[in-house]
Amino acid sequence: MLGHRRTTSVIVSTLAVAASYAVGLSPAHAGPAAPTAAAAHHSAAAAARARTTPQVVPRPARMRVGKGRFTVTRHTRIAVRQHGAARAVAVDLARDLRPATGFRLPVVSGHGRSADIRLRLGHVPGLTRSQRAEGYRLDVRRGGVRLTAPTAHGLFDGVQTIRQLLPASIASRTRTVGPWTIPVVHIVDHPRYAYRGFMLDIARHFQTPETVMSLIDEASAYKINTLHLHVSDDQGFRIVIDGFPNLTAIGSQGSVGTQGRTMDPGGFWTQRDYRRVVAHAAAHFMKVVPEVDSPGHNNAIIMSEYGDTANPLLDGHPQDINCSRNDPPQWNFTGDVGYSAMCPESENTLTIYDAIVSQLSAMSSSRYYHLGGDEVPASTLSHDRYAAFINEEAPLVTARGKTVMGWAEIAGAGTTLPPGSVAEYWNPASGTSPDTITAHEAVAKDLKIVMAPATHAYLDQKYAPGVPADLGLSWACNTGCDVDQFYNWDPGTYVTGVTDQDVIGVEGAMWAETVHDLSEVQYMVFPRLIALAEVGWTPQAARSYADFLPRLGAQGPRLTLAGTSFYPTPLVPWAD
């Protein structure tokens, strides 16, 4: 999953990126991105389609376009009948639209006037019970807008659609000339999958809470509803755990540092920082799933606690936690994998993980706790000992009221997991690949599956050979993983023998060996996460790559105005 990874530096300017695709040039680090003849053809077709079809991503499940438009004016109000979370959605909509329009857009209580933008919690005919969690109905008429949803989350999803129905300049943070029109449309919408995730690795290179909150803003705009935070790995442990101060005092100091770049200084979050991120995610209707990998990918934990003989929570011989290839353990700030493991027989190991699971579970909003479980070769820890570790840690998770989640290996032979636990499929599909085998074992054990195959969902992979020149890896995508790879697959049929009923969702994974800051993360994430968002949201029968490309192209100006760095892939007919 994590492969052999390398890292260097690049700073991406959003304005430079925007200028590059607008004039057919490409940033120096991005490699060739000049429009192709196919892109030019798509561009002409996109322009014609854009005049008649709303350019919304993800594509709504059902949409009927009428004639005419509703215009947001200085007299427009946002009316909401309920208080609490529903009103918060209305307040956020007004806040988002004010900078570009310059209008007051007051939020008023009650039914409102017909000329208002009206938000209401209520029944939506045609939604099944499972679809009600995020489903919504949007009716735009020339005289007003009405958004109805059974839940506040559904209202939030509907608001993201309203934002995309407005002109792209609505994303401007300064006052801009309108008109601010929304096409007449009737939409009944709901997601295909309940779990639509974005995984961010803050262990290989540290990211601040502010960076993560910016990414929450951007991902939630495309109806991503889960943030999976990979907070610990061989190179760093990033969250304060009470009772184990060495985990951050020692374990947070480094990052991956190869290819001649000076190693980043590392860093960590306090528990207050973590709660702040969880709260920000909740305001955007995203749940946070924490992951501390185990029993491998944990050299930072071992280096922190191996000599912690003064810790009263340990038995005085913490050296017995180390089952790595090196004893005593050594720091390794490369992208190497598979060399570290903690011993399942050690009571100290369980004591450390019990504290981690307990404290992170208490602070996290998701029903899931991700225990990792990947890339522990038998040469480091035998399979029987690996299975013993998983079987010992899983009860720590369920004891805190959480559902066990882990990489696909946790479903392998010898592990005993509660029904409903989740295995995350990451290895490229083949009939004999380890992940294909464990996917079948997961189904046999009544587990659920999140699909994140590296060739279709790993955001750390290069877009094309050598592109970007100094960001990204290529172990999963030798010929590149552009938006076509991320879009053209079906999670429900990807693995033979695994049905759509076994799959609860999809996830894009941003591993961080080669990225150092927000701009670099954004450049690798966008626009591919947008493609994956549609894979997770839109019914398979309603998806079309040819239809998707111009809708994705319409996001370019929005991303630019929002200050989001992205790769201007030549596959997409980017709007002006």
N, C-alpha and C positions, 0 to 999 in steps of 0.2 A: 504493500500500500504506500509506504512512504519512500520506498526505493532508495537509490543512491542519489543524493542531492547536493547541489553546489550553490554558491551564492556570490553575487556582486551587487554593485549599487547602480541605481539610475533614478533620476528625479524626472517625473513626467509633468509637464505643464498642460493643464486642461485647455488653455487657450491655444497653445501650439498644436495640440492634437486636433482641436476643432478647425483651426486654420489649415492644417495639413489635409484633412479629408475634403475641405471645401474647395481647395485649389488643386487637388490631385497629387499632393506631395505627402511625404511620410516622415514622422519623427526619426531622428538618426538611429535611435535604439530599436525602433520597431521593425526595421526591415521594409521590403517593398510593400506599399499599400496603395499604389496607383489604381484608379478605377479600371476595371476590365471591360471588354465589350459586353459581356454578360451583365455586369453591374450597370452599365449605361442603359442597356435594354430594360433591366429591372427598374431603373430610375424613371424612365419615361412611363412605364406601366404603373409605377407607384404614384406618380403625379396624377395620372388619370383616376386611379382608384381612390386616392386621398380626397378627391373632390366629392366623392359619393359615399365613401365608407369610413366610419370612424376608425382611427388608427390606435386601437386599444390593445395593450399587452398586460396580462394574458387575455387572449380572445375570450369574450363571454360565452357561456354555455348556450344561451339563446339571445339573439338580438334581432330586432326589426327596426329598420331605419325609416323614418317618415320624411315629410317635406317641411322645410322651414327650420327656424332656429329660435332658441331662447337667448335673450341678451341680458347679461349681468350688468346692472347700472348702479349709479350712486344711490338709487332708491331701494336696491335689493336688500332683503334681510334674510337671515338664516333662522328658521323657526324649528323648534324641537319640543315635542310634547312631554318628554320624560326628563328626569334629572339624572344625576349620577353619570355613569359611563356614556350614556347616549348624549347627554349635554356636552361632555368632554369632547366627543367626536365633532359636534357642531362647532365648538369653540376652536378646535384645531383647524377645521376647514376654513373658518373666517380668518384665522391667523395666517394660514398658508396663502390665501387669496389677496390679502390686503396689500402686501408690498408692491406687487406688479400693477394692480388695479388702482391703488390709491383710494379705494372706497372704504367707508366705515364698516359696512357689512355687519350691523349689529345682530347679536344672537338674542332671539326673543323666545319666551316660553309660550306654549300653547299650540293650537292648530295652525296659526299663522294665516296669512292671506294667500290667495291663489297665485299671486305674482312672486311669492317668496320661494326660496329653496327650502323645502320642508323635509325634515328628518323625523321618522317615527318608528318606534318599536311596535311590531305587529305581525300578524299572520301573513304569509306569502303563499297563495295557492300554487300547487304544483311542486313544492319542495318536499322531499321525503324527510323522514325524521333525522337521518344522518346528515342531510344537506342543510338543515336549519342552523347548524352551528355557525356557518359563515355565509349562508345564502342571503340574497337580497333581490329586491325588485326596484328598478329605476325607471321612472316615467318622466321623460322630458317633453313638455309641450311648449308651444310658442309663448304661452302665458305664464309658465312656471315649471318648477322641478319638484318631483316628489320621490323620496327615497324611503323604502320600507324594508325592514329586516326583522327577523325574530330575535336577534341578539345585537348587542352593541358592536361585537366583532363584525357582524354582517354589515352594519352601517359603515364601519371603518373601511371595509373592502369596497363598498359602494362609493364612498368618497374618493377612493383612489381612482375609480373609473371616471367619476365626475372631473377630477383634475386632468385626466388624459383627454377627456372630451373637449376641454377648453383649449385655446391656442397654446402652442409650445411656449410662447413668451410669458405665460402665467408662472413659469418657473423662475422668472427674473426676481432678484432680490431688491430691485429698485423700480420706481414707478415707470410704466411703459404705456405707450399708446395702444388702445384696443382696436376694434371692438372685441368685447369678451363674450363670444357666442358659444352656445352648446347646441349641437344638432338635435332635432326632434328624434327621439329614439325610445324604444321600449325594450328593456333588458330584464331577463330573469336569469340570475347567475348563481353559481355555486362551484366549489372546487371538486376536482376528481378525487384527490387524495387529501386526507386530513393533515398529514405531516408533509410540510414543504420547507426543507431546512437549508441553512447556510452554516457550514462549519468553518470556524476561524481558529487557526493555530496561533496562540500568543506565547507559546513556549519556546519555539525555535528562535523567533525574534519577538521581543517584547513590544506590545502595543498598549497605549494608554487607554484609560476608560473613555476619554473624549474621542479617540479614533474609533473605538468600537461603537460608541453611540452614533457617530456619523454614519457608519456602515449600517446600523439598525435603521436609521432614517431612510437610507437609499434602498435597502433590501425590502423593507415593508411596503414601499411604494409599488412594488410589483407582487404584493400579496404573499411574500415569504413570511411564514408564521413561526419559525423556530430558529433560534440561534444556538448552535452547538459550539461550546467554548472548550477547546483543547488547551487546558491550563497547565499541563505538566508534561515534560518529556525528558530525554537524556540531557538536554542542554540547559534546562531551566524549570524551576517551580515558581509559579507566579501569584499565588494567593496565600495570604497569612492564614495559618491554621493555629488556633490557640492551643498551647501546650507543647508546640513543636516550633519554637522560634527559629531554629536552624534551617528549616525548610526554605525560608526566605532570606535569612541572614547570610546563609552560604549558598543555597540552591538557586537564588535568583540572579546571581551576579553576572552570568554569562549569556551568550547567544551563539548560534551557529556563526562561525567565522572562517571562511575559506576563500580561495581564488584571490589571495593577496590583500583582501580588505581587512582593516583593523576590526577586531571583534567588537561588536556592539556592547555597551556597558550593562545590558540587561535591565532588570527592574521588576517590581511586583505591585500588586494591588492590596490595599487593606480590605478588610471585610466590609467596611463602609463603601469603598469603591465598588466592590462587587454588587452590593445591594443597590447602589445607585444605577449601575448598568441594568440590573434586573428590573428596577422600577421604570427606567427609560424604555426598555423593551416592552414591558406591560402596557405602557401608554401607547405603544404602536402595535399592540395585540400580538406580540411575539413572546413565546415562552423560551426560557434559557435552560439548556441541558448542559450540565458541567461534565467534563471528562478528565479524570486523572488515570492515565494509561497504566495497565497492570497485566500480568506480572512483569512484563518487559517494558521497554521505553521509559525507564525510571532511574536512570543513572543519577539524575539530580537529587532524587530522594535518597538514594544510597550514599552519595557523597556527603549529603547533609547530616544523615543520622548514623553513619557507620562509626563515627567517633564520639557520639553523643552520650558518653558514659555518665554524665551528671544529670541527665533527664530523669526525674523521679517516675515518669510514666513508663519507662523502659526497665528491663530487668538487670541492667548493669553490664550486659554483654551484647550491645547492639550490632556487633560485627556479624552476628548470625543471620542478619537480614540479607547478606550479600551472596547471591548465587550467580553472579556475573562471571564472565570469562577471566576477569582480572581480580585478583585478591592479593593485596588490598586493591580497592577500586581506583580508577584514574579518571580524571576529566577527559572527555573527548568532545571537542566542539566542532567536529566535522558533521557531515550528514549521514555517517555510518549508522546502521541499524542492526539489531539482533544480538548485540553483545551484552546487554544488561538484563538482569532478572532479579527479583526478590524471592526469597525462599519461602515456600508455603508452610514448611514445618516450624518456622520461627514464630513464637508468640509475639515478638516485637514487630514483625511484619504486620500481623493482624491488628495489633494495637495502633500502629501508625495509620493503617488504612481505615480502621474503625473511626478514628478521629476525623480523617479527611472526608469520608463518606457522610458521617453524621453532620459535620458543620456545613459542607457544601449543599447537602440535601435540604437542610433547614433554611438556607438562604435562597434556594432556587425555586423557580415558578413552575417548571415542567413536571409532569408526572414521571419523567424518565431520569435515571442516573446512568451515565455511560461509563462503564468500567474498562473500556479499551479492549485489551485481549489479543492484539494483533502481533505478528512478527516475533514470535518466540521460538527460534529453531531448536530442535531436539539436541543439538550440540551445546546449547546453553542451558536448557531445562528440558528434561524428558517430557514426553507428552503426558504421561501419567501424573507427573508433578504439576504440569501446567493445568490439567483438568482438576486436580486437587485444589489448586489455588482459586480457580474460578468457582468451584463448588463451595469454598470457604468464604469468598467475598460476596457472592450473590445474596446470602442471608443478611449480610450487613446492609445491603441496599433495600431489601424488602422490609426489614425491621424498621426502616425510616419511612415506610409508606410509599416508596418509589418502585417503579417498574424497571427491571434490569434491561439495560441496552448495552450492546458491545459490538465490536467488529465481528465479521462473519465467523471467525475462528472459534468464538465462544460456543457455537452450536455443534462443535465437533464431537467425536466419540469420547465418551467418558464423562462429559459434563451433564449435570442435572440442574435444569433451570425451570422456574415456574412457568406454566403455560401463559402465553401472552407476552413473554419477554421478547425483545427485539434484537435481531441480528442484522447488522449493516453490511450489505454486500458491496465489496469494493474492487475485487480483482476482475480484470477483463474476462469476458465470458468465453469458455470453451468447455467441451464436455468433460474434460479431465482436470480442469483447474481446481485448486483446493477450495476456492470460494463456491464453485458450482456444486461440489460435493457437500460442503457444509450448508449450502442453501437447501439442498434436498433433505439433509439431516434436520435443519431448522423446521421445515414443514412437517416432517415426521414427528417432531417433538412438540408440535402445536405452538411454535413461535411465529412471530410476525417478522416481516422483512422491510427494511428501508433500502431502496436502491441508490447506490452511489458508485456505479462502475467507473473505474479510473478513466477509461477511454471516452466516457460521455459526461462525467461529472467532476473531474479533478481540475479545479481552477488554477492549480499551480503549473499545469502543463503548458508548453509553448503553443502559440496559435498555429505556427507553421515552422518548418525547419529554420532555426536561427532567428525566429521572430517571437518575442523580442530578443535582441542580441545578448543582453546581459540580465535578463530576468527569466525565470521559469525553468522547468525540467522537461525531459523528453522520454523518460523511461517507459511511459505508458502510451505515448503518441509519437512514434518515430517520424511520422509524416505530418504531425501537427493535429491539434484539437481546436478547430475553429467553431463558430456557431452552428455550422451544419452538423458536426459531430454531437454537439450538445442538444440539438433539436431532433434529429432524425433517429429516434429510437423509442420503443414502447416499454415502459417499466413492467407492464403486466404480462408481456410475452418474452422478455429478454432472456430469461433462463428457462429452458425446457423443463417442464414439471413443476414450475412455480407459477401459480395463477394470479390473476388480478386480486382475488380475494385474500391472497396471502400477503400482498404488498400494502403497506399503510402509507407509503410516500416515497419521496426522492430527496436527495440532499447534494448540494454542491460543496466540495471540500477545498478550502484554501489553506494548504500547507505552506509554511513560512520560511523554508530554508533560504530562499532568494529574495524575499521582500522585507523592507525595513521600515516603511512608513505608510501613511494613509494613501498617498498618491500612487505608490507602487502596488499596494493591495488593490486599489480601485482598478488600476490598469489591467490587472490579471482577472479580476472578477467581472468587469463589465466590458462587453455586453453579454458574456456567456451566461451569467446567472439569470439574466432576463429570459434567455431561451429556456433554461431549465425551469424557471418559474411557470412558463406556459405548459411545459411537459407535465408538471405537477398539478396544474389547475384545470386546464381545458380538456374536455372529453376527447379521447383519442380520435374518434370519428370526425370531430370538428376541426382537427389540426391539419394544416397544410404548410409545408415549408415555403412554397411560392407565395402563399398568402401572408406568411409570417414576416418575410424579409422587409417589405415596405412598412409594415407596422413597427418593426424593430428600427428601421431607418428613421422613422418619425421621432424616435427617442433621442437621437443625437443632439438636436438643439436643446432639448430639455436637460440632458445630462450636462451639456456645456454651461448652460445658464445656472445650473445648480452647483457648478464648481466641481463636478465629478470627473475625474480622469478616466478615460476609457480607450480601448484599442479600436481605431477606425477601420475595421476589417474591410477589404475590398469586396467581400462577398455581399455586402449590404448596400443598398441604394440610399445613402444617407440624405436626409432632407436638408435643405438650406436653412 
